C-alpha cells in the first residue's frame, strides 16, 4: 500500500463573539446621507465596465481588483495601431501573438505602448487577453525612459531603469525587478498622472471589513454601493479622492449591523496575522522539501535530516551527496516544507510557534498553537490534517465539494464559473485541498496539494490570489497553481473558525492593514 504524503508536486459564517477594543469608523448620521446620495444621483453615471463585470473571473492574471468608473478607451486614429489592437483582442491565442510581435515592439516602444496600453492601463476584459498581457508584457518593452511611475490600486510606485528592465524604488517589492500587474497604470516619472479611471475598492474593504460590494452607480465624485459585513448588507455612499475611496455615510442601517461590523473587523485582523506569516515565508523563500538529486520519489525526506542537523547545532547537512543550509542568511531556521507544512506552520507562526534562530538553544518556541501536540499521526500528510480538521469542528469547518461539482482545471471556463458561483465557500484564509494525478507521477497514485486563499475580489467574492509552497512559497493566481496539474480538482475547503483564530493569534486593535500583492516572488 502506497502512502500519500502532503504534496508531490454560500454557507453561513461561524458565530463569533464580539472582539474587544474594536473601534468602528465614525460616519455621518443618516439624516444627511440622503442628501449625499441624491448629489451622486444627480451626477452622470459614467457607465462602469459592463464587459469586464461579466468577466471578473480574470483570476488567471495577477492584478489589483479595482473598480473602474468607466472603461479605458483607445482614442487614437492610427490605422496601424487600430489593426494591431483589433487583432490582439480577437485572437484565440493572444500570448503567441504577443511573442510573435515582440521583436517589432522592441524596436518601437511607442508602438508597443499604443497597442498594449489603454489610457496608460494594462487593461483587458477578456480572460485570455488579460493573461497574455500580464504574462508577456514587460516594462522594458514599453519604455526606454530613466524612471517610471506605476499606479496600482491606491498606491503610486516608482521604478528606475536598470539594464534592459526596471527595478522598484519603493513599495513592498522595493529593489526587485519591476513588472506590471493587470489593471496597473504606468507613465514616465517626470509626467503627472492624469485623474484615474479606477477606484481602489480592495483597500477600503480591508480597512472597514466588508467582504462584498454591489456597485449601483459610478460617478466622478463617488460611488453608490451596497456593502456586506458578515452577512449583513447596507446601502452606502463612498466618496472618491482620485483612486482612494472613503465611506461617507450609510442609509438606513439594518438590525445587527454594528455587531456584524465588529465581527468583520475581528476577522480581518486575525487574517492579517496569518497573511503576515504567509508573506514572511514568501520573502524568506522557505525551501520545498525536494532533494536536488533524488533516487525515485524522495519529496518530504529532507526534513528529518535537516531537523537532526538543527538539533545538533550544525550549520549544514548532507542528503544524497548534496549539502543544504540549516539556517538562512539572517540566521533564521530553514526547515524544508511540503505543502501541508506551509499551511500548518503558517497557523503556528501566527500563534507564536516557530523554530528558534541561530544563536539560541535549538528547538521550537511554542506559542498558543502546536500541532505536534494536537495531531496524532504524521502531520505532514494531507489526509491526516484533513481528518484532524473534520474531527475538530470547534477549530475548523470542512466543506467537501460535491462530486458533481468537482471540475478539473482542464475545463477552465467551467472551473472559473464554479468559483464565482460558489465564491462564499472560499473566503480569504481558507485552506484549499486539490487532489488528482500529476504529470510527473510514476506510481499511478493521485496526489494532494494544499494552499491558502490569500485574497478575494470584493465585487464577485471570487478567490483571486493564492499562497502556498510548491517549489518555493509564492503568491499567485489560480493559473500557475492549477495549470501544473490540470487534472486535479478541488475536493475540500477547510475554514478556520474565526473565534478560534482570534484566540490563537491574539486579539488586535486598530485599523487592519491592507495586504500587499507582491508583484515579484
C-alpha positions in Angstrom: 0.0 0.0 0.0 1.5 3.3 -1.0 1.4 6.2 1.4 0.2 9.5 0.1 2.3 12.4 1.5 1.3 16.0 1.8 2.5 17.1 -1.6 4.1 15.5 -4.5 4.5 18.0 -6.7 -22.7 30.2 0.3 -22.5 28.7 3.8 -23.3 30.6 7.0 -20.4 32.3 8.6 -19.4 30.8 12.0 -20.7 32.5 15.1 -18.1 34.9 16.6 -18.1 36.7 19.9 -17.7 40.4 19.7 -14.0 41.3 19.8 -12.8 43.7 22.4 -11.2 47.0 21.7 -12.8 47.4 18.3 -13.4 51.0 17.3 -15.8 51.4 14.4 -15.3 54.2 11.9 -17.2 57.4 12.6 -19.7 58.2 9.9 -22.2 60.9 9.1 -25.6 60.3 10.7 -28.2 59.0 8.2 -30.1 62.3 8.3 -27.5 63.8 5.9 -26.8 60.7 4.0 -29.9 61.0 1.7 -28.6 64.4 0.6 -25.2 62.9 -0.2 -26.8 60.1 -2.1 -29.0 62.5 -4.1 -26.0 64.5 -5.0 -24.3 61.5 -6.6 -27.6 60.6 -8.2 -27.7 64.0 -9.9 -24.2 63.4 -11.4 -23.8 61.5 -14.7 -23.3 57.7 -14.2 -20.0 57.1 -16.1 -21.1 53.7 -17.2 -18.6 51.4 -15.5 -17.3 48.4 -17.3 -20.1 46.1 -18.3 -17.9 43.7 -20.3 -15.4 43.4 -17.5 -18.1 43.0 -14.9 -19.4 40.0 -16.8 -15.8 38.5 -16.8 -14.4 39.5 -13.4 -13.1 35.9 -13.2 -9.9 37.2 -14.7 -8.2 35.4 -11.9 -5.8 33.8 -14.4 -3.9 37.0 -14.3 -2.4 38.6 -11.2 -3.7 42.1 -10.6 -5.4 44.6 -8.3 -9.2 44.0 -8.3 -10.1 47.7 -8.8 -13.4 49.1 -9.9 -13.4 51.4 -13.0 -15.9 54.3 -13.2 -15.6 53.8 -17.0 -13.7 51.6 -19.3 -10.3 52.8 -20.6 -10.6 53.7 -24.3 -8.1 53.9 -27.2 -8.9 57.3 -28.8 -6.1 57.2 -31.4 -6.8 57.2 -35.1 -3.6 55.5 -36.4 -4.9 52.7 -38.6 -1.9 50.5 -38.0 -2.3 50.7 -34.2 -6.0 50.0 -34.5 -5.3 46.9 -36.7 -2.9 45.6 -34.1 -5.3 46.1 -31.3 -8.2 44.6 -33.2 -6.2 41.5 -34.0 -5.0 41.1 -30.4 -8.5 41.4 -28.9 -9.9 38.9 -31.5 -7.1 36.4 -31.2 -7.7 32.8 -29.9 -4.0 32.7 -28.9 -3.0 36.2 -27.8 0.1 35.0 -25.9 1.5 33.5 -29.1 0.6 36.6 -31.0 2.5 38.8 -28.4 5.5 36.6 -28.7 5.4 37.0 -32.5 5.2 40.8 -32.2 7.8 41.2 -29.5 10.7 41.9 -32.0 8.7 44.7 -33.6 7.7 46.2 -30.3 11.4 46.0 -29.1 12.3 48.3 -32.0 9.5 50.7 -31.2 8.4 51.2 -27.6 5.9 53.9 -28.8 4.1 51.3 -30.9 4.2 48.8 -28.0 2.6 51.3 -25.7 -0.1 52.3 -28.2 -1.0 48.7 -28.8 -0.7 47.2 -25.3 -1.8 50.0 -23.0 -5.1 51.7 -22.9 -5.0 55.2 -21.5 -1.9 54.0 -19.7 -3.6 50.9 -18.2 -2.7 47.3 -18.7 -6.4 46.6 -19.3 -8.4 43.8 -20.9 -11.9 42.5 -20.5 -11.2 39.0 -21.9 -9.6 36.4 -19.6 -7.2 35.1 -22.2 -6.0 38.5 -23.3 -5.7 39.6 -19.7 -3.4 36.6 -19.0 -1.3 37.2 -22.1 -0.8 40.9 -21.2 0.2 40.1 -17.6 2.4 37.2 -18.7 4.1 38.6 -21.7 4.3 42.4 -21.4 7.5 43.7 -19.8 8.2 47.3 -18.8 11.5 47.2 -20.8 9.4 46.5 -23.9 7.2 49.6 -23.3 9.7 52.2 -22.2 13.3 53.3 -22.5 13.0 56.2 -20.0 15.1 56.5 -16.9 12.2 56.4 -14.5 8.6 55.4 -14.3 5.6 55.7 -12.0 3.2 52.8 -11.6 -0.2 53.3 -10.1 -1.5 50.1 -8.5 -4.8 50.4 -6.8 -4.4 53.3 -4.4 -0.6 53.2 -4.4 1.8 55.2 -6.5 5.0 53.2 -7.0 8.2 54.3 -8.7 10.8 52.4 -10.7 14.2 53.1 -12.3 15.8 51.8 -15.4 18.4 49.1 -14.7 19.9 47.4 -17.7 17.2 46.4 -20.1 14.5 46.5 -17.4 13.3 48.4 -14.3 13.5 47.9 -10.6 11.1 49.1 -7.9 12.3 52.1 -5.9 9.6 51.8 -3.2 6.7 49.6 -2.2 6.6 46.0 -0.9 8.8 44.8 -3.8 11.5 47.6 -3.4 14.7 46.6 -5.1 13.2 43.8 -7.1 12.6 43.8 -10.9 9.5 45.8 -11.6 6.6 44.5 -13.6 3.0 45.4 -14.4 0.0 43.7 -12.9 -3.3 43.6 -14.6 -5.1 47.0 -14.2 -1.9 48.8 -13.3 -1.4 52.2 -14.9 2.1 53.4 -15.9 3.8 56.6 -17.1 7.1 58.4 -17.3 8.5 59.6 -14.0 8.6 63.3 -14.9 4.9 63.3 -16.0 1.9 63.9 -13.8 -0.6 61.1 -13.6 -3.9 62.2 -15.1 -7.1 61.6 -13.0 -7.5 57.9 -12.6 -10.4 55.9 -14.0 -10.1 53.2 -11.3 -11.1 53.2 -7.7 -9.3 51.2 -5.0 -12.1 49.2 -3.5 -9.9 46.4 -2.1 -8.1 48.8 0.4 -11.4 50.1 1.6 -12.7 46.6 2.1 -9.8 45.7 4.3 -10.0 48.9 6.3 -13.7 48.5 7.0 -14.0 44.8 7.0 -16.7 44.2 4.3 -16.3 41.2 2.1 -18.6 42.0 -0.8 -19.8 45.1 -2.7 -22.5 45.7 -5.2 -21.8 48.8 -7.2 -25.0 50.7 -8.0 -23.7 53.9 -9.5 -20.3 55.2 -10.6 -19.7 59.0 -10.8 -16.7 61.3 -10.9 -17.1 62.2 -7.2 -18.0 58.8 -5.7 -19.9 55.5 -5.8 -23.2 54.3 -4.5 -22.7 50.8 -3.3 -24.3 48.1 -1.1 -21.6 46.6 1.2 -21.8 43.3 3.1 -20.4 42.9 6.6 -20.5 39.3 7.9 -23.7 38.6 6.0 -25.4 41.9 6.6 -25.9 44.3 3.7 -26.1 48.1 4.0 -26.5 50.8 1.3 -23.5 53.1 1.4 -22.2 56.3 -0.1 -18.5 56.2 -1.0 -16.6 59.4 -1.7 -13.6 59.3 -4.0 -10.3 61.3 -3.9 -8.5 60.1 -7.0 -8.4 56.3 -6.7 -8.9 56.4 -2.9 -12.4 55.6 -1.6 -13.8 56.5 1.8 -17.0 55.7 3.5 -19.1 58.9 3.6 -22.3 57.6 5.2 -24.8 54.7 5.3 -28.5 54.7 4.6 -31.0 53.0 7.0 -28.7 50.7 8.9 -30.3 47.3 9.2 -30.6 45.5 12.6 -27.4 43.9 13.8 -25.1 46.0 11.6 -22.9 47.2 14.4 -22.3 43.6 15.7 -21.7 42.4 12.2 -19.1 45.1 11.6 -17.3 44.1 14.9 -17.2 40.5 13.8 -16.0 41.5 10.3 -13.2 43.7 11.7 -12.1 41.0 14.2 -11.9 38.5 11.3 -9.9 41.0 9.2 -7.3 41.5 12.0 -7.0 37.7 12.6 -6.5 37.1 8.8 -3.9 39.9 8.9 -1.8 37.9 11.4 -2.0 34.9 9.0 -1.1 36.9 6.0 1.9 38.4 7.7 3.3 34.9 8.2 2.5 33.9 4.7 4.4 36.8 3.3 7.3 36.3 5.7 7.8 32.8 4.3 7.4 34.0 0.7 10.1 36.6 1.3 12.4 34.1 3.1 12.0 31.6 0.2 11.5 28.7 2.6 12.6 25.7 0.6 10.3 23.0 -0.7 11.2 19.5 0.7 12.6 18.0 -2.5 16.2 16.9 -2.9 18.3 18.5 -5.6 19.1 14.9 -6.8 16.7 12.2 -5.7 16.6 8.4 -6.1 13.0 7.7 -7.1 10.4 9.8 -5.3 12.0 11.4 -2.2 9.8 14.5 -1.7 9.4 15.0 2.1 12.7 13.2 3.0 14.9 16.3 3.7 13.0 17.4 6.8 14.2 14.6 9.1 17.9 15.2 8.1 17.5 18.9 8.5 16.0 18.5 12.0 18.8 16.3 13.2 21.4 18.8 12.0 19.4 21.7 13.5 19.2 20.0 16.9 22.9 19.2 16.9 23.6 22.9 16.2 25.1 22.2 12.7 25.1 24.9 10.0 24.5 22.5 7.1 23.5 18.9 6.4 24.0 16.4 3.6 21.5 14.4 1.6 22.3 12.3 -1.5 25.8 13.8 -1.5 24.4 17.4 -1.7 24.8 20.0 1.0 22.0 22.2 2.3 22.0 25.1 4.8 20.3 24.7 8.2 19.8 28.5 8.5 19.2 31.3 6.0 21.4 34.3 5.5 19.9 36.2 8.5 20.1 33.2 10.9 16.5 32.1 10.8 15.9 28.4 10.8 15.3 27.0 7.3 13.1 23.8 7.6 12.2 22.3 4.2 8.4 22.2 3.7 5.9 20.1 1.9 2.7 21.9 1.0 0.8 21.0 4.2 3.8 22.2 6.3 3.2 25.7 4.8 -0.4 25.5 6.0 0.2 24.2 9.5 3.3 26.3 10.1 1.6 29.5 8.9 -1.1 28.9 11.6 1.5 28.0 14.2 3.8 31.0 13.4 0.8 33.4 13.6 0.2 31.9 17.1 3.8 32.4 18.1 5.3 28.9 17.5 8.5 28.7 15.4 12.0 27.2 15.3 14.4 29.3 17.2 17.1 31.1 15.1 20.9 30.6 15.1 22.4 31.6 18.4 19.5 30.4 20.6 19.1 26.9 22.0 17.8 24.6 19.3 14.2 23.8 19.4 10.8 25.3 18.9 9.4 28.2 20.7 5.8 27.1 21.4 3.1 29.7 21.5 -0.6 29.3 21.5 -0.8 26.5 19.0 1.3 23.4 18.5 0.0 20.7 16.0 2.7 18.3 17.3 0.7 18.0 20.4 -2.7 18.0 18.7 -2.3 15.8 15.7 -1.8 12.0 16.2 -0.1 10.5 13.2 2.1 12.2 10.6 1.1 15.8 10.5 2.9 16.1 7.2 0.3 14.1 5.3 -2.7 16.0 3.9 -5.2 13.2 4.7 -4.1 13.3 8.4 -4.6 17.0 8.7 -7.9 16.8 6.8 -9.1 14.1 9.3 -7.9 16.3 12.2 -9.9 19.3 10.9 -13.0 17.1 10.4 -12.7 15.8 14.0 -12.3 19.3 15.5 -15.4 21.3 14.5 -14.6 23.8 17.3 -11.5 24.8 15.3 -12.3 24.1 11.6 -15.2 23.8 9.3 -14.6 21.4 6.4 -16.6 21.9 3.2 -16.5 18.9 0.9 -17.2 19.8 -2.7 -20.0 17.5 -4.1 -18.6 15.1 -6.6 -20.7 16.5 -9.4 -19.2 20.0 -8.8 -15.6 18.9 -8.9 -14.3 20.3 -12.1 -10.8 19.6 -13.4 -8.8 22.7 -14.4 -8.7 21.3 -17.9 -12.2 22.8 -18.3 -11.1 26.3 -17.4 -14.3 28.2 -18.2 -16.4 25.8 -16.1 -13.8 25.9 -13.3 -13.8 29.7 -13.0 -17.6 29.9 -13.4 -17.9 27.5 -10.5 -15.5 29.6 -8.4 -17.7 32.7 -9.0 -20.9 30.7 -8.3 -19.6 29.2 -5.1 -17.5 32.2 -4.0 -18.9 32.2 -0.5 -17.2 28.8 0.0 -13.8 30.3 -0.5 -13.3 33.3 1.9 -9.9 34.7 2.5 -7.9 32.5 4.8 -9.5 29.3 3.5 -7.3 26.2 3.0 -8.0 24.6 -0.4 -7.3 20.9 -0.9 -6.9 19.7 -4.5 -6.5 16.1 -5.4 -5.7 14.1 -8.6 -3.0 12.8 -10.8 0.1 14.9 -11.6 2.1 14.6 -14.9 5.2 13.5 -13.0 3.5 10.7 -11.1 5.2 7.3 -11.7 3.1 5.2 -9.3 -0.4 5.7 -10.6 -1.3 7.3 -7.3 -3.2 10.6 -7.1 -1.6 13.3 -5.0 -2.8 16.1 -2.8 -1.8 19.8 -2.8 -2.9 22.4 -0.3 -2.7 26.2 -0.2 -4.4 29.3 1.3 -6.8 31.7 -0.3 -4.8 35.0 0.2 -7.3 37.5 -1.4 -10.7 37.7 -2.9 -12.4 40.1 -5.3 -14.6 42.5 -3.3 -17.2 42.6 -6.1 -17.6 39.0 -7.1 -16.2 37.4 -3.9 -14.2 35.0 -6.0 -10.8 33.9 -4.6 -8.2 35.6 -6.8 -4.9 35.2 -5.1 -3.4 32.0 -3.5 -0.4 31.4 -1.4 1.4 28.1 -0.8 4.6 26.2 -1.2 5.1 24.1 -4.3 8.8 24.6 -5.1 9.0 27.7 -3.0 6.4 29.9 -1.3 4.6 32.0 -3.9 1.7 34.5 -4.1 0.0 33.7 -7.3 -3.3 33.5 -9.3 -5.0 30.2 -10.0 -3.4 29.6 -13.3 0.2 28.9 -12.2 -1.1 26.7 -9.4 -3.6 24.6 -11.3 -2.0 24.5 -14.8 0.8 22.4 -13.5 -1.6 19.6 -12.8 -4.8 20.4 -14.8 -6.4 17.0 -14.0 -6.7 17.9 -10.3 -9.9 19.0 -8.8 -10.9 21.0 -5.6 -12.2 18.4 -3.2 -12.3 20.2 0.2 -12.1 23.7 1.6 -11.1 24.0 5.2 -12.1 27.2 7.0 -10.8 28.1 10.4 -13.5 29.3 12.8 -12.7 33.0 13.3 -13.4 32.9 17.1 -10.7 30.1 17.4 -8.4 32.0 15.0 -8.7 35.2 17.1 -7.9 33.2 20.2 -4.8 31.6 18.9 -3.4 34.7 17.0 -4.3 37.1 19.8 -6.8 39.9 19.8 -5.7 43.0 18.0 -6.9 46.6 17.7 -6.5 49.4 15.3 -7.3 49.6 11.6 -6.5 46.4 9.7 -3.5 46.5 7.3 -4.1 46.3 3.6 -2.2 43.2 2.5 0.4 43.7 -0.3 0.1 41.8 -3.6 3.8 41.3 -4.2 4.3 41.7 -7.9 7.5 39.7 -7.8 8.1 36.4 -5.9 
